[in-house]
Amino acid sequence: MKIPLAIVGCGGMGGRHLLGLKELSESNLSNVELVAVCDLRHDNAQHLADEAEQLLGHRPLVFQDLEEMVRDVPDLQIADITTDAGSHHAVACTAFDLGLHILAEKPLGLTVRCCNRILEAQGRCGQLLSVAENYRRDPMSRLTKALLEASAIGDPHLFLDISASSGNRIIITPWRHQKDRGGMLLDGGVHNADMMLYLMGDVEQIYARIALWEKTRYKAREGGVAGFYERWAGEMPDAVEATAEDTLASVITFDSGAMGQWTQSYAAHGRGFGHKVIYGSGGSLIPGGIRNGTSPSLTLADGEELSGEDLLDLVPDFHLDAITSELFGGDRMASYAMPFPAADRKLLAIEIHELADCIIEGKNPEVDGQVGRKAVAICYAAFESSSLNRPVTLDEIEAELVGDYEADINALYTV
């Protein structure tokens, strides 16, 4: 059984999802069929349909309007939303009202209020909602999680996630430096937030500072535009005035009582830096690499270091699910070797497969709307904390009891 699916949003991310569909179509567990593409820009939709014909052997129908698409493709079941983040809530609410299940790219919504509007629409319509959060789906993330659940480092006490890079260059596309389009601390930070939730559990509160250091961003002389986005490289200006903050430093309290530090800068010149580690009562654990196959690294309290295949002895019951096992080549692996683009499209294939499987089996997706909202709320808790100069709880954010930072964004989108 294959579930009819449409890609809604035919830019760079839509192209990446198409590659995921190609990966899934070549597996023995293919459970979706791309039947349509939709974008307000007709040229983008036509381009993605052309790419789909080459990759999948058939050309999906092309649309510029959701209602027309549902009317002309009555058996359509999934809207795979890969539009810009600012339109997620409008597109998702319309898709729900039209009777579609949704796979929504991260972040679920541009603000917490946008997320709440999506969840309200889901509540009145009843379809499934899955957020395309792919970091946790990497086999090395699954192994990291299994090691924590097996108490390989005892009780987790401290989580550190610190990174700095990028200087003053435009990161991939100009909109990632605009507050009203998302900004990198949301667009990139929501990945960090989801991994905190996945590895450490729910967050209670955050105390943070954010800043905008690089107010003008410049187009990179060479590279700077990932292959997925090269079609639009000519539309990128040589410079853009940034309105979204580019640096965050925070202290986090988890519901478990564990502490965390999340520091992230997209305005750091010179040598880039990135490090994650979890300290527990019996050792430390460096999480496995995402889309690079690097094994987790564990150091016990007595100094013994374990990585690679030795880690599997600590988690005898660890197995990857069927689709991950097929795409990555095994159900128990401590590392893998493949280039980033290959790993990326396999992870996208897994999240697409999961939603279709949930529809068929009547299950709820792993990263549902509640989880997707929490990841967005973690980012906004940091933003609001900086604005209010006090710790902010996740409960306050999700219930919209505080929202000064996001107020002008909500007003712009009339949410």
VOPAGU-2260 file (C-alpha; in pm, 1 decimal, decimal comma):
REM VOPAGU-2260
SITE   aa  ch    i         X         Y         Z
SITE  MET   A    0       0,0       0,0       0,0
SITE  LYS   A    1     134,2     341,4     -97,7
SITE  ILE   A    2       0,8     666,1      45,8
SITE  PRO   A    3     -43,1     952,4    -207,1
SITE  LEU   A    4     174,0    1249,6    -108,6
SITE  ALA   A    5     227,0    1605,5    -233,6
SITE  ILE   A    6     529,3    1825,9    -171,0
SITE  VAL   A    7     405,8    2174,5     -80,5
SITE  GLY   A    8     692,5    2419,6    -121,1
SITE  CYS   A    9     927,6    2354,4    -411,0
SITE  GLY   A   10    1243,1    2537,2    -307,6
SITE  GLY   A   11    1565,6    2390,8    -171,7
SITE  MET   A   12    1403,4    2194,4     108,9
SITE  GLY   A   13    1140,6    2055,4    -127,7
SITE  GLY   A   14    1426,0    1931,4    -344,4
SITE  ARG   A   15    1584,2    1761,0     -46,7
SITE  HIS   A   16    1257,4    1586,2      35,6
SITE  LEU   A   17    1236,0    1472,2    -324,9
SITE  LEU   A   18    1576,3    1307,6    -283,7
SITE  GLY   A   19    1440,4    1139,9      28,4
SITE  LEU   A   20    1146,1    1009,4    -172,2
SITE  LYS   A   21    1388,1     875,2    -432,8
SITE  GLU   A   22    1581,4     694,4    -159,0
SITE  LEU   A   23    1261,4     550,1     -15,9
SITE  SER   A   24    1132,7     441,9    -358,0
SITE  GLU   A   25    1442,3     227,9    -408,6
SITE  SER   A   26    1396,8      44,9     -78,0
SITE  ASN   A   27    1190,1    -264,9     -11,3
SITE  LEU   A   28     972,8     -65,0     228,7
SITE  SER   A   29     846,0     210,1       0,4
SITE  ASN   A   30     502,2     319,5     123,4
SITE  VAL   A   31     436,0     656,8     -42,7
SITE  GLU   A   32     382,2     787,6    -394,6
SITE  LEU   A   33     452,6    1144,5    -501,3
SITE  VAL   A   34     144,4    1253,0    -697,1
SITE  ALA   A   35     163,2    1633,3    -688,4
SITE  VAL   A   36     380,2    1935,6    -615,7
SITE  CYS   A   37     255,5    2279,8    -515,3
SITE  ASP   A   38     422,2    2620,4    -492,6
SITE  LEU   A   39     310,9    2981,2    -533,2
SITE  ARG   A   40     598,7    3018,4    -779,6
SITE  HIS   A   41     496,4    2821,8   -1085,0
SITE  ASP   A   42     858,3    2798,9   -1206,2
SITE  ASN   A   43     964,2    2632,3    -881,0
SITE  ALA   A   44     682,1    2378,8    -899,8
SITE  GLN   A   45     758,4    2300,6   -1264,0
SITE  HIS   A   46    1127,7    2257,9   -1184,1
SITE  LEU   A   47    1058,7    2014,8    -900,0
SITE  ALA   A   48     813,7    1819,2   -1115,6
SITE  ASP   A   49    1082,8    1790,9   -1384,5
SITE  GLU   A   50    1332,2    1668,0   -1124,6
SITE  ALA   A   51    1078,4    1417,8    -993,3
SITE  GLU   A   52    1019,3    1279,6   -1341,4
SITE  GLN   A   53    1391,4    1215,6   -1382,0
SITE  LEU   A   54    1436,9    1066,2   -1036,1
SITE  LEU   A   55    1113,4     869,9    -992,4
SITE  GLY   A   56    1014,4     789,6   -1349,8
SITE  HIS   A   57     681,8     972,5   -1340,4
SITE  ARG   A   58     586,0    1338,7   -1335,0
SITE  PRO   A   59     365,3    1463,5   -1050,2
SITE  LEU   A   60      87,3    1710,6   -1121,1
SITE  VAL   A   61     175,8    2077,5   -1073,0
SITE  PHE   A   62     -31,5    2324,4    -868,4
SITE  GLN   A   63     -12,2    2672,7    -722,0
SITE  ASP   A   64    -314,5    2638,4    -493,2
SITE  LEU   A   65    -384,4    2382,9    -217,2
SITE  GLU   A   66    -760,0    2374,4    -261,4
SITE  GLU   A   67    -729,5    2318,9    -635,2
SITE  MET   A   68    -476,6    2041,0    -571,9
SITE  VAL   A   69    -706,0    1857,2    -328,6
SITE  ARG   A   70   -1001,3    1900,5    -564,7
SITE  ASP   A   71    -808,4    1759,9    -862,1
SITE  VAL   A   72    -631,6    1483,4    -663,6
SITE  PRO   A   73    -913,4    1353,6    -439,5
SITE  ASP   A   74    -716,3    1054,5    -308,7
SITE  LEU   A   75    -431,2    1274,2    -179,3
SITE  GLN   A   76    -354,0    1200,9     187,5
SITE  ILE   A   77     -26,6    1373,2     286,5
SITE  ALA   A   78      90,2    1731,7     250,2
SITE  ASP   A   79     468,7    1737,7     291,4
SITE  ILE   A   80     514,5    2104,8     385,6
SITE  THR   A   81     855,6    2243,9     289,1
SITE  THR   A   82     759,8    2609,5     249,1
SITE  ASP   A   83     937,1    2890,5     435,0
SITE  ALA   A   84     879,6    2883,1     810,1
SITE  GLY   A   85     668,5    3198,8     805,4
SITE  SER   A   86     397,3    3023,7     605,4
SITE  HIS   A   87     395,2    2692,5     792,5
SITE  HIS   A   88      97,1    2781,2    1010,2
SITE  ALA   A   89    -117,1    2911,0     723,3
SITE  VAL   A   90     -35,2    2619,4     494,2
SITE  ALA   A   91     -75,2    2358,7     769,6
SITE  CYS   A   92    -409,1    2494,7     891,0
SITE  THR   A   93    -542,8    2498,8     535,1
SITE  ALA   A   94    -413,7    2147,0     470,0
SITE  PHE   A   95    -579,1    2016,8     787,7
SITE  ASP   A   96    -908,8    2180,5     693,6
SITE  LEU   A   97    -881,6    2009,2     354,5
SITE  GLY   A   98    -852,8    1671,1     526,5
SITE  LEU   A   99    -480,5    1602,8     480,0
SITE  HIS   A  100    -223,9    1450,8     712,9
SITE  ILE   A  101      86,6    1667,4     747,9
SITE  LEU   A  102     461,1    1623,9     750,8
SITE  ALA   A  103     587,3    1972,2     841,0
SITE  GLU   A  104     947,7    2079,0     809,5
SITE  LYS   A  105    1103,5    2222,4    1121,9
SITE  PRO   A  106    1045,0    2458,4    1288,7
SITE  LEU   A  107     680,6    2358,9    1323,9
SITE  GLY   A  108     583,9    2726,4    1329,2
SITE  LEU   A  109     763,3    3059,8    1310,9
SITE  THR   A  110     649,5    3143,4    1666,0
SITE  VAL   A  111     494,0    2953,6    1953,7
SITE  ARG   A  112     159,1    3112,2    1869,1
SITE  CYS   A  113     194,2    2982,3    1513,1
SITE  CYS   A  114     255,4    2634,2    1656,0
SITE  ASN   A  115     -52,8    2665,3    1874,8
SITE  ARG   A  116    -265,6    2761,0    1575,5
SITE  ILE   A  117    -145,7    2448,3    1393,2
SITE  LEU   A  118    -227,4    2229,5    1694,1
SITE  GLU   A  119    -571,8    2388,5    1722,2
SITE  ALA   A  120    -638,0    2308,2    1355,0
SITE  GLN   A  121    -523,4    1950,8    1408,0
SITE  GLY   A  122    -752,3    1921,8    1710,5
SITE  ARG   A  123   -1061,5    2017,4    1515,3
SITE  CYS   A  124    -973,9    1807,7    1208,1
SITE  GLY   A  125    -813,2    1497,6    1358,8
SITE  GLN   A  126    -540,7    1419,1    1103,9
SITE  LEU   A  127    -185,8    1318,7    1193,0
SITE  LEU   A  128      96,5    1571,3    1226,8
SITE  SER   A  129     463,7    1480,7    1212,2
SITE  VAL   A  130     749,4    1730,8    1235,5
SITE  ALA   A  131    1042,1    1657,2    1003,9
SITE  GLU   A  132    1309,4    1657,9    1271,7
SITE  ASN   A  133    1580,4    1434,9    1131,6
SITE  TYR   A  134    1872,7    1465,3    1376,4
SITE  ARG   A  135    1727,2    1220,3    1629,8
SITE  ARG   A  136    1664,7     966,1    1350,9
SITE  ASP   A  137    2034,3     923,6    1273,5
SITE  PRO   A  138    2159,5     576,4    1376,4
SITE  MET   A  139    2428,0     740,4    1592,4
SITE  SER   A  140    2162,8     943,5    1776,0
SITE  ARG   A  141    1964,5     623,8    1830,8
SITE  LEU   A  142    2274,2     455,2    1977,4
SITE  THR   A  143    2346,4     756,6    2199,0
SITE  LYS   A  144    1991,8     741,4    2332,1
SITE  ALA   A  145    2017,3     366,6    2393,0
SITE  LEU   A  146    2337,4     415,4    2594,8
SITE  LEU   A  147    2169,3     678,0    2813,2
SITE  GLU   A  148    1865,1     454,7    2867,9
SITE  ALA   A  149    2097,8     169,6    2965,7
SITE  SER   A  150    2256,2     399,3    3230,7
SITE  ALA   A  151    2595,7     361,0    3065,8
SITE  ILE   A  152    2704,2     686,8    3236,2
SITE  GLY   A  153    2467,9     661,4    3532,3
SITE  ASP   A  154    2222,1     944,1    3590,5
SITE  PRO   A  155    2274,9    1236,9    3349,0
SITE  HIS   A  156    2360,4    1552,5    3544,0
SITE  LEU   A  157    2501,1    1803,1    3293,2
SITE  PHE   A  158    2447,9    1859,6    2920,1
SITE  LEU   A  159    2679,8    2091,7    2728,2
SITE  ASP   A  160    2609,8    2205,9    2371,7
SITE  ILE   A  161    2852,4    2476,3    2258,9
SITE  SER   A  162    2931,8    2590,8    1905,5
SITE  ALA   A  163    3061,1    2896,4    1720,3
SITE  SER   A  164    3119,1    2959,6    1348,6
SITE  SER   A  165    3021,5    3151,4    1033,9
SITE  GLY   A  166    3167,1    3501,2    1089,4
SITE  ASN   A  167    2976,4    3754,6     880,2
SITE  ARG   A  168    2884,2    3542,9     578,0
SITE  ILE   A  169    2529,8    3474,8     460,9
SITE  ILE   A  170    2440,5    3127,1     583,8
SITE  ILE   A  171    2284,2    2932,9     294,6
SITE  THR   A  172    2007,0    3186,7     218,2
SITE  PRO   A  173    1948,7    3552,4     319,8
SITE  TRP   A  174    1617,0    3490,6     500,5
SITE  ARG   A  175    1802,2    3301,2     772,2
SITE  HIS   A  176    1919,0    3639,2     901,8
SITE  GLN   A  177    1574,6    3798,7     925,3
SITE  LYS   A  178    1383,0    3791,8    1252,6
SITE  ASP   A  179    1048,6    3784,0    1072,7
SITE  ARG   A  180    1157,3    3479,4     869,3
SITE  GLY   A  181    1303,2    3274,6    1153,2
SITE  GLY   A  182    1671,8    3356,5    1198,3
SITE  MET   A  183    1946,0    3101,8    1253,3
SITE  LEU   A  184    1891,3    3076,7    1628,9
SITE  LEU   A  185    1546,8    2937,3    1547,8
SITE  ASP   A  186    1609,9    2765,7    1214,2
SITE  GLY   A  187    1928,2    2595,9    1335,1
SITE  GLY   A  188    1858,5    2611,1    1707,4
SITE  VAL   A  189    1542,2    2404,2    1684,2
SITE  HIS   A  190    1764,7    2106,5    1592,3
SITE  ASN   A  191    1963,9    2157,5    1912,7
SITE  ALA   A  192    1641,5    2193,8    2109,0
SITE  ASP   A  193    1493,7    1872,4    1973,5
SITE  MET   A  194    1809,3    1680,7    2058,9
SITE  MET   A  195    1795,7    1816,5    2414,2
SITE  LEU   A  196    1441,3    1684,7    2442,7
SITE  TYR   A  197    1537,9    1350,7    2287,9
SITE  LEU   A  198    1845,5    1287,6    2501,2
SITE  MET   A  199    1770,4    1471,1    2826,5
SITE  GLY   A  200    1391,7    1493,0    2849,8
SITE  ASP   A  201    1165,7    1792,3    2897,6
SITE  VAL   A  202    1302,1    2136,2    2981,4
SITE  GLU   A  203    1169,6    2323,2    3285,6
SITE  GLN   A  204    1323,9    2667,7    3239,4
SITE  ILE   A  205    1591,9    2868,8    3057,7
SITE  TYR   A  206    1792,4    3177,3    3150,4
SITE  ALA   A  207    1961,0    3329,7    2846,2
SITE  ARG   A  208    2115,5    3621,9    2662,6
SITE  ILE   A  209    2096,1    3675,2    2288,5
SITE  ALA   A  210    2273,3    3932,7    2072,0
SITE  LEU   A  211    2308,6    4051,0    1714,3
SITE  TRP   A  212    2678,5    4102,2    1644,7
SITE  GLU   A  213    2698,5    4088,5    1264,4
SITE  LYS   A  214    2444,8    4339,7    1136,6
SITE  THR   A  215    2557,8    4308,2     775,1
SITE  ARG   A  216    2602,7    3967,9     614,3
SITE  TYR   A  217    2797,5    3909,5     293,6
SITE  LYS   A  218    2769,0    3652,8      18,2
SITE  ALA   A  219    3052,1    3402,1      32,5
SITE  ARG   A  220    3304,1    3434,3    -250,6
SITE  GLU   A  221    3310,0    3061,1    -308,0
SITE  GLY   A  222    3061,3    2801,6    -194,4
SITE  GLY   A  223    2828,1    2918,6      79,0
SITE  VAL   A  224    2522,0    2783,9    -102,3
SITE  ALA   A  225    2453,5    2416,6     -46,7
SITE  GLY   A  226    2393,9    2209,7    -356,7
SITE  PHE   A  227    2021,9    2190,7    -277,8
SITE  TYR   A  228    1995,7    2569,0    -319,4
SITE  GLU   A  229    2223,1    2638,0    -617,4
SITE  ARG   A  230    1926,7    2703,1    -846,7
SITE  TRP   A  231    1857,2    3024,4    -652,0
SITE  ALA   A  232    2217,5    3139,4    -604,9
SITE  GLY   A  233    2173,6    3410,7    -866,8
SITE  GLU   A  234    1891,0    3562,9    -664,4
SITE  MET   A  235    2112,4    3608,8    -357,2
SITE  PRO   A  236    2229,6    3968,1    -295,8
SITE  ASP   A  237    2593,4    4045,5    -226,0
SITE  ALA   A  238    2498,4    4170,7     120,9
SITE  VAL   A  239    2196,1    4167,1     349,3
SITE  GLU   A  240    2111,9    4365,6     662,4
SITE  ALA   A  241    2046,7    4122,2     946,6
SITE  THR   A  242    1761,5    4166,6    1193,9
SITE  ALA   A  243    1774,9    3829,0    1368,0
SITE  GLU   A  244    2010,8    3774,4    1659,1
SITE  ASP   A  245    2307,3    3553,6    1580,6
SITE  THR   A  246    2445,1    3460,9    1925,0
SITE  LEU   A  247    2289,1    3286,8    2225,2
SITE  ALA   A  248    2422,2    3184,0    2566,5
SITE  SER   A  249    2191,7    3002,5    2806,7
SITE  VAL   A  250    2162,3    2795,3    3121,4
SITE  ILE   A  251    1894,9    2525,2    3115,1
SITE  THR   A  252    1717,8    2333,6    3388,9
SITE  PHE   A  253    1562,1    2003,6    3283,3
SITE  ASP   A  254    1255,8    1850,0    3448,1
SITE  SER   A  255    1480,8    1570,9    3575,1
SITE  GLY   A  256    1688,5    1821,6    3773,0
SITE  ALA   A  257    1981,6    1795,5    3532,6
SITE  MET   A  258    2146,6    2116,3    3416,9
SITE  GLY   A  259    2254,7    2228,3    3073,0
SITE  GLN   A  260    2444,9    2496,6    2891,7
SITE  TRP   A  261    2349,6    2584,8    2535,4
SITE  THR   A  262    2576,1    2841,3    2372,5
SITE  GLN   A  263    2557,2    2900,6    1999,3
SITE  SER   A  264    2705,9    3174,1    1781,9
SITE  TYR   A  265    2670,9    3219,8    1408,4
SITE  ALA   A  266    2891,4    3530,9    1425,4
SITE  ALA   A  267    3225,0    3381,1    1532,3
SITE  HIS   A  268    3529,5    3470,4    1322,8
SITE  GLY   A  269    3836,9    3252,4    1297,4
SITE  ARG   A  270    3838,2    2886,6    1389,1
SITE  GLY   A  271    3495,7    2726,9    1418,4
SITE  PHE   A  272    3412,3    2517,8    1722,3
SITE  GLY   A  273    3146,8    2264,9    1815,4
SITE  HIS   A  274    3120,3    2027,0    2109,2
SITE  LYS   A  275    2845,6    1831,6    2282,3
SITE  VAL   A  276    2889,2    1614,6    2591,3
SITE  ILE   A  277    2668,6    1465,6    2862,7
SITE  TYR   A  278    2813,6    1411,5    3210,2
SITE  GLY   A  279    2654,8    1155,8    3438,6
SITE  SER   A  280    2708,9    1004,6    3780,8
SITE  GLY   A  281    2925,0     731,6    3628,8
SITE  GLY   A  282    3099,7     887,6    3330,4
SITE  SER   A  283    3063,4    1108,9    3025,7
SITE  LEU   A  284    2919,9    1056,2    2679,4
SITE  ILE   A  285    2992,7    1247,0    2360,4
SITE  PRO   A  286    2691,6    1189,8    2132,8
SITE  GLY   A  287    2745,4    1023,7    1797,4
SITE  GLY   A  288    2782,9    1235,7    1486,9
SITE  ILE   A  289    2476,8    1332,3    1283,4
SITE  ARG   A  290    2497,2    1269,1     908,3
SITE  ASN   A  291    2865,7    1177,3     939,4
SITE  GLY   A  292    2851,4     836,6    1110,0
SITE  THR   A  293    3096,5     915,5    1391,2
SITE  SER   A  294    3055,4     676,7    1683,5
SITE  PRO   A  295    2952,3     800,6    2027,3
SITE  SER   A  296    3241,6     816,7    2272,2
SITE  LEU   A  297    3203,0     709,8    2631,9
SITE  THR   A  298    3446,3     765,7    2919,3
SITE  LEU   A  299    3376,4     585,6    3247,2
SITE  ALA   A  300    3452,2     730,3    3590,4
SITE  ASP   A  301    3766,9     514,4    3616,4
SITE  GLY   A  302    3899,9     660,4    3291,8
SITE  GLU   A  303    3818,4     367,8    3063,2
SITE  GLU   A  304    3722,2     490,1    2715,9
SITE  LEU   A  305    3481,5     307,3    2488,2
SITE  SER   A  306    3371,1     377,7    2132,1
SITE  GLY   A  307    3276,3     191,4    1817,3
SITE  GLU   A  308    3181,5    -174,2    1841,1
SITE  ASP   A  309    3269,1    -191,3    2212,6
SITE  LEU   A  310    2965,1      24,0    2286,2
SITE  LEU   A  311    2729,0    -238,5    2149,7
SITE  ASP   A  312    2818,6    -472,3    2436,4
SITE  LEU   A  313    2659,7    -218,5    2673,1
SITE  VAL   A  314    2326,8    -222,3    2487,2
SITE  PRO   A  315    2256,6    -585,3    2388,0
SITE  ASP   A  316    1892,6    -504,2    2311,2
SITE  PHE   A  317    1972,6    -210,1    2082,9
SITE  HIS   A  318    1828,1    -250,6    1732,8
SITE  LEU   A  319    1739,1       3,0    1465,9
SITE  ASP   A  320    1392,3      -7,5    1313,6
SITE  ALA   A  321    1331,6    -180,3     981,2
SITE  ILE   A  322    1352,2     122,6     749,7
SITE  THR   A  323    1664,8     263,7     917,5
SITE  SER   A  324    1828,4     -79,2     909,9
SITE  GLU   A  325    1761,9    -118,4     539,1
SITE  LEU   A  326    1874,5     229,3     436,3
SITE  PHE   A  327    2187,9     236,0     652,0
SITE  GLY   A  328    2280,7    -129,5     609,4
SITE  GLY   A  329    2235,2    -293,6     947,9
SITE  ASP   A  330    2020,3    -303,7    1260,8
SITE  ARG   A  331    2310,3    -279,3    1511,4
SITE  MET   A  332    2579,7     -33,7    1411,6
SITE  ALA   A  333    2823,9     177,0    1609,7
SITE  SER   A  334    2938,7     389,1    1314,3
SITE  TYR   A  335    2886,4     426,2     940,5
SITE  ALA   A  336    3073,2     576,2     647,5
SITE  MET   A  337    2891,4     776,3     381,2
SITE  PRO   A  338    2896,4    1134,2     251,8
SITE  PHE   A  339    2665,5    1395,9     404,5
SITE  PRO   A  340    2420,0    1412,1     108,8
SITE  ALA   A  341    2361,3    1036,7     120,4
SITE  ALA   A  342    2297,4    1035,0     495,0
SITE  ASP   A  343    2074,4    1341,6     463,7
SITE  ARG   A  344    1843,4    1189,6     204,6
SITE  LYS   A  345    1822,2     861,7     397,4
SITE  LEU   A  346    1711,5    1044,3     712,4
SITE  LEU   A  347    1449,7    1234,2     512,7
SITE  ALA   A  348    1330,3     904,3     367,1
SITE  ILE   A  349    1291,6     766,3     720,2
SITE  GLU   A  350    1074,2    1053,4     841,9
SITE  ILE   A  351     853,5    1035,0     530,9
SITE  HIS   A  352     820,9     658,8     571,3
SITE  GLU   A  353     726,7     693,2     937,9
SITE  LEU   A  354     427,5     919,9     875,2
SITE  ALA   A  355     291,6     692,3     602,7
SITE  ASP   A  356     338,7     393,4     833,4
SITE  CYS   A  357     152,0     575,5    1110,3
SITE  ILE   A  358    -139,8     639,7     873,5
SITE  ILE   A  359    -150,3     274,3     770,5
SITE  GLU   A  360    -108,6     134,0    1122,2
SITE  GLY   A  361    -306,1     397,2    1315,1
SITE  LYS   A  362      -7,2     510,5    1522,7
SITE  ASN   A  363     112,4     851,8    1639,9
SITE  PRO   A  364     437,7     993,9    1494,2
SITE  GLU   A  365     744,6    1011,9    1717,2
SITE  VAL   A  366     791,4    1387,0    1665,9
SITE  ASP   A  367     429,7    1495,5    1680,9
SITE  GLY   A  368     298,5    1849,0    1712,3
SITE  GLN   A  369     345,4    1857,1    2088,5
SITE  VAL   A  370     712,0    1764,6    2057,2
SITE  GLY   A  371     758,6    2003,8    1766,4
SITE  ARG   A  372     609,6    2289,7    1968,6
SITE  LYS   A  373     836,9    2213,0    2264,6
SITE  ALA   A  374    1144,8    2247,7    2042,5
SITE  VAL   A  375    1024,6    2586,6    1918,1
SITE  ALA   A  376     934,4    2684,7    2275,1
SITE  ILE   A  377    1287,9    2611,1    2397,3
SITE  CYS   A  378    1423,9    2859,5    2143,3
SITE  TYR   A  379    1165,6    3122,6    2233,5
SITE  ALA   A  380    1220,5    3068,1    2606,7
SITE  ALA   A  381    1579,4    3177,8    2544,7
SITE  PHE   A  382    1466,6    3477,3    2338,2
SITE  GLU   A  383    1203,3    3584,8    2591,0
SITE  SER   A  384    1441,4    3533,7    2883,8
SITE  SER   A  385    1688,6    3772,3    2724,7
SITE  SER   A  386    1410,6    4024,6    2664,1
SITE  LEU   A  387    1269,6    3997,2    3018,9
SITE  ASN   A  388    1606,0    3953,0    3197,3
SITE  ARG   A  389    1481,4    3658,9    3402,1
SITE  PRO   A  390    1448,8    3282,0    3379,9
SITE  VAL   A  391    1150,4    3173,1    3170,3
SITE  THR   A  392     969,0    2841,2    3201,0
SITE  LEU   A  393     853,2    2628,6    2910,4
SITE  ASP   A  394     502,9    2626,6    3058,6
SITE  GLU   A  395     490,4    3006,6    3030,8
SITE  ILE   A  396     602,0    2995,4    2669,7
SITE  GLU   A  397     372,3    2718,3    2548,7
SITE  ALA   A  398      70,8    2877,4    2719,9
SITE  GLU   A  399     165,1    3217,7    2567,2
SITE  LEU   A  400     184,8    3378,9    2912,2
SITE  VAL   A  401     495,2    3562,5    2791,4
SITE  GLY   A  402     554,4    3660,0    2431,4
SITE  ASP   A  403     713,8    4006,0    2405,6
SITE  TYR   A  404     986,7    3892,5    2166,7
SITE  GLU   A  405     753,6    3720,4    1924,1
SITE  ALA   A  406     477,0    3983,0    1940,8
SITE  ASP   A  407     588,8    4182,8    1636,4
SITE  ILE   A  408     632,6    3864,2    1432,3
SITE  ASN   A  409     281,5    3749,6    1523,6
SITE  ALA   A  410     144,9    4091,9    1432,3
SITE  LEU   A  411     317,2    4078,4    1093,2
SITE  TYR   A  412     155,6    3744,1    1014,5
SITE  THR   A  413    -173,5    3840,5    1184,4
SITE  VAL   A  414    -160,5    3526,0    1395,6
